[in-house]
Amino acid sequence: MSFSILKKIGDAQKKDAIVDVRSGDTVKVTQKIKEGEKFRSQVFEGIVIRVDRKESHTARIVVRKIASGVGVEKSFLLHSPLVEKIEITKRSKVRRNNLSYLRERSGKSARLAAKDFDRAAINELKAAKTEEEVKEVIAEEKASDENKEEATNPKGSGEPEE
């Protein structure tokens, strides 16, 4: 298969807009959980210790929290339909992408230095394209496909017209 076809399939799975999550952020991830026939929302709040493949449709974050004195880590695919919302509550100053050293630390030594940021502006999702823009792009793609067909099969090529 062609790489361009795989890229189109991957891009079709992407969400229009996601929050710019970085390592060291304290986030609240709202996730849909299916129990029997019903869905419910569950919030997981913790520190992002790793961000993988940020530009890809397989973008992933690993969030860590301490629950009842035990460290719990959970991995979330950012473009998954089960991840409803990601809200950044605190941003910290960190110098690396993978904060795995936090696993061995507890108490005051596991604290990160807070950084000032505009919480409302960061958590606001901007739709990448409005419906009208999407319709225009689809129309342009159809027109370019028709132009490609005409270029590969010109009318004067000896084939009878229908």
N, C-alpha and C positions, 0 to 999 in steps of 0.2 A: 504494500500500500504506500501511497505517496505521503510524504510528511505534511503536505498542505491539507490533505483530506483529514489526517489525524488532528492537525491544528484546528480545523474548522469544528470538528466534533468536540474537542476540548473546550473551545471558546463558547460553544453553544451551552455547555454545562455551567459556565461561570455565572455568578450573580452580577447584576449591573453595577452595584456599588458595595464596597465593604469598608469597614473602619481600618485606618492605618495602625495596626497593632505592631508593637516593637517589644523586644526583650526588656524585662524590667517593669513592664506595665502591670498594674493591678486591674484585672478585668472581671466583669460579670458576664458570663456566657449563658444565654437562655437557650435551652435545647428541648426539642420535642421528644417525648418518650412514649412509645406505644405500649399500652397495657391491655391485652385482650383486643377489643375492637375500638377502644378509646385512646385518644392522645391527651397527654398532659404536658405542661411546661415545667422544666426544672432548671433552677439557676445554680451554676457552679462558679464560685468566686475564688480567685487566687492570683498568683503572680505568674506571668508568662516567662518561662525559663528558656524557651526555644522557639524560633520562627524558621520554618523551612519553605523553600520554593515560593517566595512571596508573589511573584508575577505569574505563576503557573495556575492551572485549574485544580492542581492537587496541593495548593497552599495549605499548610498545617501549622498549628500552634500547640505547644505543650504547656498546660497550666498546672501549677502545683499549689496545694494548700495543705494546712495542718488540720486534721479532723480527729478530735479526741486523742491528741498527742501522737498521732500517726500521720506520716506524710503520705498524701494521696496525689497522684499525677494523672491527668486525663488529657488525651490528645483529641483535638477538634480539627476537622477539615473545614476551612473557612467557606468554601463554596457548596458545602453539603446542604440539601434542603432541610435537614433536621436541625441545623443551627439557625435559630430564629433571629437572634440579635446578639451583638457583642458591644458592651459598653465599657469604656475605659474610665475607671474611677480615680486612678492615681498613676502618675508617670514618674519613673525614677531614673537617676543618672547611672548608666552602666557603660562599660567599655568593651563588652563582648556580646556575641550573639547567643552563645550557649552558656547559661548560668547554672551548669550542673554542680558547681561547687556549693550551691545552696542546700543540696541534699545532705551534706555532712554537717551543716550548721543548724543551730537552734537558738532561740531566744534573741538576745541583742545582737549577736554576731551575724544573724541572718537578715538584719535590717539593711535596707537600701536607702541611699540619700534621695529624698524627694526633689522633684524638679517642678517649677511652675509651668503651667500650660493652660490653654483655653479649653476647658472641658466641653463646653457647649459646641464650640466650632469643630472639635475633633470628632465628637460623637454624632454630628449631623451627617446623615448620608445624602450624598448628592447623586441623584439618578444620572447615570452616564448619558443616557439619551431619552428624550421624550418619545411618546408614541409616534408623533409626526415625523421625527427624525428617523425612527426605525422604519416607518413606511417608505420614506424617501430612499433609504439605503437599499431596501428590498427592491424597489422599483429600478434603481440604478443597476443592481445585480442582474435583474431580469433583462434589462436593456443590453448589458454587456454580454450576457449569454446569447442573446439573439444576434448580436453583432459577430460573435465568434462563430455561430452556425452559418451565417451568411458568408463569412470569410472562408470557411472550410468547404462550403457547398455553394458556389456562385450560381446564379440562375442560368447563365449562358454556358454551362458545362456539358450540354448535350443530353441531359436527363429531361424527360418530359415533365411539364408542370402539372399539378393536380388541379 
